[in-house]
């Protein structure tokens, strides 16, 4: 099969011909139709993530069709269209797993980090972490739901009953979750890169109450902030925009260091939370609500062989919406 693989030698993937994988017990093999391009993939090729299995096929927003199943798989059928997210395997034995916090599993393995992902013609996945997809979405349109949507939704739920929510970084995840927030009657305040008037206009078209640069104060204090941009310096900025009792949710798997800030920004029972991965319940919940909103993805399509260009365009902020590789 064709695969774009990372060998740990600089921020570039190689197009290679490698053997197609065979599903083991409890696994399925998927003929990949599309795979989203996520900022986490940039963190991988920038060597900012720990314990990658090299060489590795990135990609954890996989959409495809079940082609074959391993022993013991009964919940999925050949020919069924499915999606595969970031969390790819858990032990079911550690304390977090036993209490239902599988996203915090001590031995978890992740798609596109320790398990070959979807930048390839085929992928294998643990059947427990594979999800049927809503018919309302085509393959390309469904891909961003599987990380930008799922982890974004988990971050959004951490804001509780906040009515005014600030989104710091208005890219793949923010543009999806903003639609859910507006559907549920919340007000969205979009903070973009300073001077990025295109992203600000995009946010307003989606229904944002306000949009401006991250170097700009909102017109009124916000109840919660979600930081999608992996920029630690934005944490004290977001705290400064919060009402007392507000929460700043850090949604990325990696973030640059948070600088020192005065205690006064945190005082007043403000809090900082992080999001770690996702659970199967997150997937079920979000894939149920997305077609009801309906959440509209805004894919920018690249062919599989163009994965390096897609990653560099993502790094440069060259598009609004979400990049997706067209595989088949």
Backbone torsions as a table, in degrees:
resi	resn	phi	psi	omega
1	UNK	NA	160.7	170.9
2	UNK	-79.2	141.6	175.5
3	UNK	-151.5	140.2	170.5
4	UNK	-95.7	116.7	-173.7
5	UNK	-121.2	148.0	175.8
6	UNK	-104.2	127.9	-177.2
7	UNK	-107.5	4.3	-179.5
8	UNK	81.1	19.8	-175.9
9	UNK	-119.3	70.1	180.0
10	UNK	87.1	162.7	-173.6
11	UNK	-78.2	62.8	-179.1
12	UNK	-148.3	146.0	176.6
13	UNK	-102.6	150.6	176.4
14	UNK	-107.6	134.7	172.2
15	UNK	-81.2	121.6	-175.6
16	UNK	-135.6	158.1	169.2
17	UNK	-101.8	118.3	-179.3
18	UNK	-132.7	162.6	179.2
19	UNK	-62.7	139.9	174.1
20	UNK	-67.4	141.7	-176.8
21	UNK	-75.2	156.8	177.6
22	UNK	-113.7	130.1	-178.1
23	UNK	-69.9	134.3	173.9
24	UNK	-89.0	-176.0	178.5
25	UNK	-57.3	132.4	179.3
26	UNK	81.1	2.1	-178.8
27	UNK	-112.2	164.0	171.4
28	UNK	-126.5	157.9	170.2
29	UNK	-109.3	135.3	-176.3
30	UNK	-115.4	132.2	166.5
31	UNK	-81.4	111.2	-172.3
32	UNK	-76.1	129.5	175.8
33	UNK	-101.4	-35.5	-178.4
34	UNK	-155.7	155.6	176.1
35	UNK	-148.2	128.7	178.1
36	UNK	-70.8	155.1	177.6
37	UNK	-109.3	117.7	-170.8
38	UNK	-113.5	154.8	176.5
39	UNK	-59.8	-27.9	176.4
40	UNK	-60.9	-32.1	176.3
41	UNK	-64.4	-33.8	173.7
42	UNK	-66.0	-41.7	178.1
43	UNK	-60.9	-35.4	177.6
44	UNK	-61.9	-53.6	-174.5
45	UNK	-74.7	-14.3	173.8
46	UNK	-91.7	7.0	177.8
47	UNK	59.0	39.3	179.6
48	UNK	-102.1	-1.8	179.1
49	UNK	-109.0	149.0	-178.4
50	UNK	-91.6	149.1	171.1
51	UNK	60.2	41.5	171.8
52	UNK	-70.5	148.4	173.3
53	UNK	-93.7	114.5	-174.4
54	UNK	-108.0	144.7	-8.5
55	UNK	-70.4	153.8	-176.6
56	UNK	-132.8	144.1	171.0
57	UNK	-90.5	114.0	179.5
58	UNK	-71.4	179.4	172.6
59	UNK	107.3	115.3	-177.7
60	UNK	-134.0	28.3	170.9
61	UNK	-128.0	67.5	-167.2
62	UNK	-94.5	131.3	173.0
63	UNK	-123.7	130.6	179.0
64	UNK	-170.9	-165.1	-175.7
65	UNK	-121.2	137.1	177.7
66	UNK	-64.3	121.1	-178.0
67	UNK	-102.4	-35.6	176.7
68	UNK	-153.9	159.3	-177.1
69	UNK	-129.0	146.4	175.4
70	UNK	-85.1	175.5	-179.8
71	UNK	-60.0	140.9	175.2
72	UNK	86.1	-4.0	-179.7
73	UNK	-87.4	118.8	-178.6
74	UNK	-124.8	-17.9	-174.4
75	UNK	-83.6	-11.7	-179.5
76	UNK	-125.0	151.6	-175.9
77	UNK	-122.8	149.6	174.7
78	UNK	-59.3	134.2	-177.8
79	UNK	93.3	-9.8	-178.9
80	UNK	-77.4	137.4	177.6
81	UNK	-85.3	131.9	-173.4
82	UNK	-141.4	168.4	174.6
83	UNK	-126.9	150.2	-180.0
84	UNK	-125.6	126.0	-179.0
85	UNK	-101.0	-168.3	-176.2
86	UNK	-63.1	-52.1	-178.8
87	UNK	-72.9	116.4	-172.0
88	UNK	-111.8	-17.3	-178.8
89	UNK	-165.9	140.9	172.8
90	UNK	-134.9	159.7	-172.5
91	UNK	-82.2	-25.6	-176.7
92	UNK	66.9	9.7	-176.2
93	UNK	-119.2	-28.9	-176.7
94	UNK	-72.1	168.3	-177.6
95	UNK	-59.1	-45.4	177.7
96	UNK	-60.3	-41.6	178.7
97	UNK	-62.2	-43.0	-176.4
98	UNK	-66.2	-29.3	179.6
99	UNK	-93.6	5.7	176.2
100	UNK	94.4	3.7	179.0
101	UNK	-98.2	62.3	-174.8
102	UNK	-63.0	-22.2	177.6
103	UNK	-66.1	-16.3	-180.0
104	UNK	-106.5	14.5	-178.1
105	UNK	-51.1	133.0	-177.7
106	UNK	-67.9	-21.6	-177.0
107	UNK	-120.6	20.0	-176.5
108	UNK	-56.7	148.7	172.8
109	UNK	-122.1	148.6	-169.0
110	UNK	-123.8	141.6	179.6
111	UNK	-66.0	129.4	-179.5
112	UNK	81.2	4.9	176.9
113	UNK	-125.6	-56.1	171.7
114	UNK	-111.1	-17.6	178.7
115	UNK	-116.0	129.6	179.5
116	UNK	-54.8	136.2	-174.6
117	UNK	-101.5	-149.2	-166.6
118	UNK	-101.5	9.4	173.5
119	UNK	-81.8	55.6	-174.0
120	UNK	-164.1	168.3	179.6
121	UNK	-70.6	-31.2	-178.8
122	UNK	-136.7	155.1	175.2
123	UNK	-147.1	147.8	171.5
124	UNK	-106.7	150.5	-177.5
125	UNK	-150.2	149.3	172.1
126	UNK	-63.7	124.7	-176.1
127	UNK	-59.6	-24.2	179.1
128	UNK	-67.4	-24.0	-176.3
129	UNK	-115.0	41.5	176.6
130	UNK	-128.1	137.5	-171.0
131	UNK	-130.8	131.0	171.9
132	UNK	-59.3	145.4	-174.9
133	UNK	-106.3	148.0	177.8
134	UNK	-61.3	138.6	180.0
135	UNK	-65.2	-18.0	-176.6
136	UNK	-67.5	-12.7	-174.7
137	UNK	-115.7	135.8	169.0
138	UNK	-73.8	173.6	-176.6
139	UNK	-60.0	-48.9	-178.8
140	UNK	-62.8	-43.4	-176.7
141	UNK	-69.4	-29.4	-176.6
142	UNK	-77.1	-28.4	-171.8
143	UNK	-55.0	-47.1	-177.3
144	UNK	-64.5	-18.4	179.1
145	UNK	-63.7	-25.0	-165.0
146	UNK	-84.2	-8.6	170.7
147	UNK	-139.4	-58.7	176.9
148	UNK	-52.3	-42.0	179.6
149	UNK	-74.6	-51.1	-172.6
150	UNK	-67.3	-50.6	-178.4
151	UNK	-73.2	-34.1	173.8
152	UNK	-60.1	-40.5	179.9
153	UNK	-67.0	-39.1	176.9
154	UNK	-61.6	-43.2	177.6
155	UNK	-62.3	-42.4	-179.7
156	UNK	-61.2	-42.9	-179.9
157	UNK	-64.6	-24.8	177.7
158	UNK	-71.5	-11.0	177.4
159	UNK	-83.0	-1.9	176.1
160	UNK	62.2	-129.5	-176.6
161	UNK	-99.9	23.8	179.4
162	UNK	-54.9	136.5	-179.1
163	UNK	-95.5	-33.8	180.0
164	UNK	-115.7	115.0	-173.9
165	UNK	-120.7	129.2	176.2
166	UNK	-94.8	132.7	176.6
167	UNK	-109.0	110.6	179.6
168	UNK	-94.2	110.5	-168.8
169	UNK	93.9	115.9	-175.9
170	UNK	-118.5	70.4	179.5
171	UNK	-113.2	-137.4	-171.7
172	UNK	-57.3	-51.7	-176.7
173	UNK	-70.7	-47.8	-174.5
174	UNK	-60.6	-40.1	-175.6
175	UNK	-70.0	-23.8	175.9
176	UNK	-79.0	-48.7	-174.0
177	UNK	-73.2	-27.4	174.4
178	UNK	-58.0	-37.4	179.5
179	UNK	-65.2	-38.2	176.7
180	UNK	-66.3	-44.6	-178.8
181	UNK	-60.6	-44.6	-179.9
182	UNK	-66.5	-39.5	176.2
183	UNK	-58.2	-35.0	-178.5
184	UNK	-91.4	10.7	173.6
185	UNK	85.3	15.3	177.2
186	UNK	-88.6	161.9	172.9
187	UNK	-100.3	134.1	-178.0
188	UNK	-108.7	130.0	174.8
189	UNK	-114.9	116.0	-173.5
190	UNK	-100.3	121.9	177.9
191	UNK	-109.7	119.9	-176.0
192	UNK	-113.3	178.9	169.5
193	UNK	-57.1	139.0	178.9
194	UNK	-53.9	131.2	177.7
195	UNK	85.2	-1.6	-178.1
196	UNK	-84.7	77.6	-176.5
197	UNK	-68.8	-26.2	178.0
198	UNK	-65.4	-46.0	178.4
199	UNK	-65.5	-36.4	179.1
200	UNK	-66.1	-41.6	176.9
201	UNK	-64.5	-39.1	177.1
202	UNK	-59.2	-44.6	179.3
203	UNK	-62.3	-42.1	179.4
204	UNK	-65.2	-38.1	178.6
205	UNK	-62.3	-30.9	179.3
206	UNK	-80.0	-8.9	176.7
207	UNK	112.3	10.5	179.1
208	UNK	-61.2	139.2	176.9
209	UNK	-66.5	-36.3	-177.3
210	UNK	-150.8	148.8	175.1
211	UNK	-145.0	136.0	179.4
212	UNK	-164.4	-178.8	179.3
213	UNK	-72.6	155.6	179.4
214	UNK	-68.2	-11.3	175.7
215	UNK	-90.7	9.9	-176.7
216	UNK	-116.7	138.2	176.5
217	UNK	-75.8	143.8	176.2
218	UNK	-68.3	161.5	-177.7
219	UNK	-68.4	-17.1	176.2
220	UNK	-152.1	157.2	180.0
221	UNK	-60.9	150.6	-179.9
222	UNK	-108.8	154.9	-177.7
223	UNK	-82.9	-27.8	-177.9
224	UNK	-154.4	156.9	175.9
225	UNK	-133.5	140.9	171.2
226	UNK	-117.0	123.7	-179.7
227	UNK	-99.0	101.4	174.8
228	UNK	-86.4	-30.1	176.4
229	UNK	-71.1	132.5	-175.7
230	UNK	-83.2	50.0	-171.9
231	UNK	-117.7	106.4	-176.5
232	UNK	-59.6	-29.8	-179.0
233	UNK	-64.0	-17.0	179.1
234	UNK	-79.8	-14.0	-178.7
235	UNK	-63.1	-53.1	176.9
236	UNK	-64.2	-29.7	175.9
237	UNK	-62.6	-46.6	180.0
238	UNK	-65.2	-41.4	178.0
239	UNK	-58.3	-38.9	-179.4
240	UNK	-67.6	-18.1	179.6
241	UNK	-93.6	-7.8	-173.0
242	UNK	-85.8	148.6	167.5
243	UNK	-71.5	164.8	172.8
244	UNK	-58.4	139.2	-178.6
245	UNK	82.9	-0.2	-178.6
246	UNK	-77.7	164.3	-177.9
247	UNK	-125.8	138.8	171.9
248	UNK	-107.9	119.4	-176.2
249	UNK	-105.1	120.4	177.6
250	UNK	-91.2	113.1	-167.8
251	UNK	-96.2	-9.2	-174.6
252	UNK	-87.9	158.3	174.9
253	UNK	-77.0	-20.2	179.7
254	UNK	-140.7	143.5	177.2
255	UNK	-146.4	144.8	173.5
256	UNK	-64.8	163.5	-174.2
257	UNK	-59.5	141.7	176.1
258	UNK	-83.5	124.1	-179.2
259	UNK	-72.9	163.1	174.4
260	UNK	-62.2	147.5	178.3
261	UNK	-148.0	157.0	-178.0
262	UNK	-67.8	144.1	-179.5
263	UNK	-57.4	-27.6	-178.7
264	UNK	-57.4	-28.6	178.4
265	UNK	-68.7	-29.8	-178.4
266	UNK	-92.2	-27.0	-177.5
267	UNK	-59.1	159.9	-177.3
268	UNK	88.9	24.7	177.3
269	UNK	60.1	29.7	167.0
270	UNK	-74.1	157.3	-177.7
271	UNK	-144.2	159.4	176.3
272	UNK	-121.5	130.4	178.2
273	UNK	-128.2	154.0	173.6
274	UNK	-116.0	156.8	175.0
275	UNK	-108.3	129.9	178.3
276	UNK	-117.6	105.4	170.6
277	UNK	63.8	-143.0	-177.6
278	UNK	-157.6	168.6	174.5
279	UNK	-117.1	166.4	175.7
280	UNK	-62.5	-34.1	178.2
281	UNK	-62.9	-37.4	176.3
282	UNK	-58.5	-42.5	-178.7
283	UNK	-64.8	-46.9	-179.1
284	UNK	-61.2	-45.0	-177.6
285	UNK	-64.5	-48.5	-175.5
286	UNK	-69.8	-40.4	-179.3
287	UNK	-68.7	-17.0	173.9
288	UNK	-82.4	-40.2	-175.9
289	UNK	-80.9	-29.6	-174.3
290	UNK	-54.1	-48.3	-179.9
291	UNK	-72.7	-15.9	178.8
292	UNK	-77.9	-30.0	-175.0
293	UNK	-60.7	-49.6	-15.6
294	UNK	-82.7	142.3	174.1
295	UNK	-72.9	126.5	177.4
296	UNK	-105.1	119.3	175.1
297	UNK	-81.7	157.0	-179.3
298	UNK	-124.4	74.3	-173.3
299	UNK	-75.6	142.7	169.7
300	UNK	-111.6	117.3	-165.3
301	UNK	-98.1	134.7	174.3
302	UNK	-128.5	150.8	171.8
303	UNK	-75.4	158.7	-178.3
304	UNK	-51.0	-44.7	-177.4
305	UNK	-65.3	-13.6	-179.0
306	UNK	-96.8	18.0	-175.9
307	UNK	-57.0	-39.9	179.8
308	UNK	-63.1	-40.0	178.2
309	UNK	-66.4	-39.7	178.5
310	UNK	-60.8	-42.1	-179.8
311	UNK	-65.8	-41.4	179.7
312	UNK	-69.8	-34.9	175.2
313	UNK	-65.1	-38.9	176.5
314	UNK	-62.5	-45.0	179.7
315	UNK	-58.7	-40.1	-175.5
316	UNK	-82.1	-6.5	-175.7
317	UNK	66.0	39.1	-172.3
318	UNK	-80.9	-3.6	-179.2
319	UNK	-149.3	160.2	168.2
320	UNK	-98.6	158.3	-178.5
321	UNK	90.7	-145.1	-172.4
322	UNK	-135.4	137.0	176.2
323	UNK	-81.6	139.6	178.8
324	UNK	-137.2	133.7	173.7
325	UNK	-86.5	130.1	174.3
326	UNK	-90.5	113.3	-174.7
327	UNK	-97.0	-48.3	-179.9
328	UNK	-131.2	NA	NA
